[in-house]
Amino acid sequence: MNEKMLKVIGERNCYALANSKIKTFGFKNAKGLILNRCEGQIDTGKMMESLMILVRKNNITILTGITVTNIFDTGFAAIIETDIAEFSAKKVVVAINGFAKQLLNIKDVNPARAQVLITKPIKGLKIKGSFHYQQGYYYFRNINNRLLFGGARNLDIKGETSTDFKITAQIQKDLEKKLKHMILPNTPFEIDQRWAGIMGVGSEKKPIIKLVSKNIIAAVRMGGMGVAIGSIVGKEAAELANE
Ligand SMILES: Cc1cc2nc3c(=O)[nH]c(=O)nc-3n(C[C@H](O)[C@H](O)[C@H](O)COP(=O)(O)OP(=O)(O)OC[C@H]3O[C@@H](n4cnc5c(N)ncnc54)[C@H](O)[C@@H]3O)c2cc1C
């Protein structure tokens, strides 16, 4: 993997066993923990705020709280049926990721729920960086002086193949146990929030960006990388719409 990363971003040793950090950060039973030195720590709240500013500056209207029930192509335009009204557009980009099958005839995208928790601020938190564990099924990072921890969908792949924004006791308990015994064994903490998000995954770790009919473009299957690749996927989808 390090060789592949060297070719792509020109950095050596992006991934390394986090052994040296085990003592520094006080981890316990953390054999096989991997530190990704090249991974950025984006504040996704600020990212979305910047996107909204850009959208408003360009006089683009955003409609929220509406469910699209059907999209079809007349050959001259795309028709978007919703729970409040029907719209038509010259071109439509459908970017609903893990929900793709609900509106598009696309087979190779499935929902993959991922559950997360975040601690309350921890005084003197030493952990800094982004860490991956157990084939990437677990991920944690600091956000200032809080610890964000997510994963464990490997414990119930079938149950987590869902578009339902729900958290489950099995996964939340496992996250909490690992947080207590592995990541923060000597530090008292309190959980502030827990939530779930839906990813779009398939047989390939590549997004689908394609015309599904003359006027409808799919830009889905972000495979857990949508924050990193979302803007380039959007650009490529827009180029398809403008062809
Ligand atoms: C816990 C977790 C951690 C992650 N960590 C990372 C990370 O570290 N780095 C990274 O790059 N990516 C990460 N991702 C993945 C990233 O969040 C997603 O790939 C990205 O949000 C996808 O963006 P999107 O706009 O394509 O889809 P989404 O954010 O899923 O947006 C799709 C929207 O469409 C709406 N929708 C669906 N169907 C309809 C309908 N019929 N009518 C109206 N609206 C509809 C949904 O409600 C949703 O709001 C993570 C995801 C999760 C869940």
PDBQT file of the ligand as one rigid body, heavy atoms in Angstrom, charges set to zero:
ROOT
HETATM    1  C1  LIG A 301     -19.308   7.234   9.816  1.00  0.00    +0.000 C 
HETATM    2  C2  LIG A 301     -18.781   7.679   8.487  1.00  0.00    +0.000 A 
HETATM    3  C3  LIG A 301     -17.445   8.058   8.385  1.00  0.00    +0.000 A 
HETATM    4  C4  LIG A 301     -16.927   8.487   7.161  1.00  0.00    +0.000 A 
HETATM    5  N1  LIG A 301     -15.618   8.887   7.091  1.00  0.00    +0.000 NA
HETATM    6  C5  LIG A 301     -15.140   9.340   5.918  1.00  0.00    +0.000 A 
HETATM    7  C6  LIG A 301     -13.797   9.786   5.821  1.00  0.00    +0.000 A 
HETATM    8  O1  LIG A 301     -13.037   9.740   6.788  1.00  0.00    +0.000 OA
HETATM    9  N2  LIG A 301     -13.368  10.258   4.627  1.00  0.00    +0.000 N 
HETATM   10  C7  LIG A 301     -14.168  10.291   3.536  1.00  0.00    +0.000 A 
HETATM   11  O2  LIG A 301     -13.733  10.730   2.492  1.00  0.00    +0.000 OA
HETATM   12  N3  LIG A 301     -15.444   9.870   3.601  1.00  0.00    +0.000 NA
HETATM   13  C8  LIG A 301     -15.955   9.386   4.753  1.00  0.00    +0.000 A 
HETATM   14  N4  LIG A 301     -17.232   8.926   4.829  1.00  0.00    +0.000 N 
HETATM   15  C9  LIG A 301     -18.029   8.845   3.607  1.00  0.00    +0.000 C 
HETATM   16  C10 LIG A 301     -18.664  10.158   3.236  1.00  0.00    +0.000 C 
HETATM   17  O3  LIG A 301     -19.327  10.700   4.360  1.00  0.00    +0.000 OA
HETATM   18  C11 LIG A 301     -19.667   9.880   2.112  1.00  0.00    +0.000 C 
HETATM   19  O4  LIG A 301     -19.016   9.201   1.061  1.00  0.00    +0.000 OA
HETATM   20  C12 LIG A 301     -20.220  11.195   1.608  1.00  0.00    +0.000 C 
HETATM   21  O5  LIG A 301     -20.930  11.854   2.624  1.00  0.00    +0.000 OA
HETATM   22  C13 LIG A 301     -21.142  10.916   0.440  1.00  0.00    +0.000 C 
HETATM   23  O6  LIG A 301     -21.679  12.142   0.058  1.00  0.00    +0.000 OA
HETATM   24  P1  LIG A 301     -22.865  12.166  -0.971  1.00  0.00    +0.000 P 
HETATM   25  O7  LIG A 301     -23.299  13.584  -1.047  1.00  0.00    +0.000 OA
HETATM   26  O8  LIG A 301     -22.471  11.442  -2.218  1.00  0.00    +0.000 OA
HETATM   27  O9  LIG A 301     -24.001  11.253  -0.301  1.00  0.00    +0.000 OA
HETATM   28  P2  LIG A 301     -24.778  11.482   1.056  1.00  0.00    +0.000 P 
HETATM   29  O10 LIG A 301     -23.989  12.334   1.989  1.00  0.00    +0.000 OA
HETATM   30  O11 LIG A 301     -25.208  10.129   1.515  1.00  0.00    +0.000 OA
HETATM   31  O12 LIG A 301     -26.005  12.345   0.601  1.00  0.00    +0.000 OA
HETATM   32  C14 LIG A 301     -27.072  11.772  -0.075  1.00  0.00    +0.000 C 
HETATM   33  C15 LIG A 301     -28.314  12.522   0.355  1.00  0.00    +0.000 C 
HETATM   34  O13 LIG A 301     -29.386  12.145  -0.494  1.00  0.00    +0.000 OA
HETATM   35  C16 LIG A 301     -30.553  12.076   0.308  1.00  0.00    +0.000 C 
HETATM   36  N5  LIG A 301     -31.531  11.231  -0.379  1.00  0.00    +0.000 N 
HETATM   37  C17 LIG A 301     -31.477   9.922  -0.621  1.00  0.00    +0.000 A 
HETATM   38  N6  LIG A 301     -32.562   9.506  -1.290  1.00  0.00    +0.000 NA
HETATM   39  C18 LIG A 301     -33.329  10.609  -1.473  1.00  0.00    +0.000 A 
HETATM   40  C19 LIG A 301     -34.591  10.835  -2.097  1.00  0.00    +0.000 A 
HETATM   41  N7  LIG A 301     -35.282   9.842  -2.677  1.00  0.00    +0.000 N 
HETATM   42  N8  LIG A 301     -35.095  12.087  -2.098  1.00  0.00    +0.000 NA
HETATM   43  C20 LIG A 301     -34.414  13.113  -1.527  1.00  0.00    +0.000 A 
HETATM   44  N9  LIG A 301     -33.205  12.964  -0.931  1.00  0.00    +0.000 NA
HETATM   45  C21 LIG A 301     -32.687  11.724  -0.900  1.00  0.00    +0.000 A 
HETATM   46  C22 LIG A 301     -30.071  11.477   1.614  1.00  0.00    +0.000 C 
HETATM   47  O14 LIG A 301     -30.984  11.734   2.644  1.00  0.00    +0.000 OA
HETATM   48  C23 LIG A 301     -28.745  12.195   1.788  1.00  0.00    +0.000 C 
HETATM   49  O15 LIG A 301     -28.930  13.407   2.472  1.00  0.00    +0.000 OA
HETATM   50  C24 LIG A 301     -17.777   8.496   6.025  1.00  0.00    +0.000 A 
HETATM   51  C25 LIG A 301     -19.098   8.104   6.141  1.00  0.00    +0.000 A 
HETATM   52  C26 LIG A 301     -19.613   7.698   7.348  1.00  0.00    +0.000 A 
HETATM   53  C27 LIG A 301     -21.062   7.280   7.437  1.00  0.00    +0.000 C 
ENDROOT
TORSDOF 0
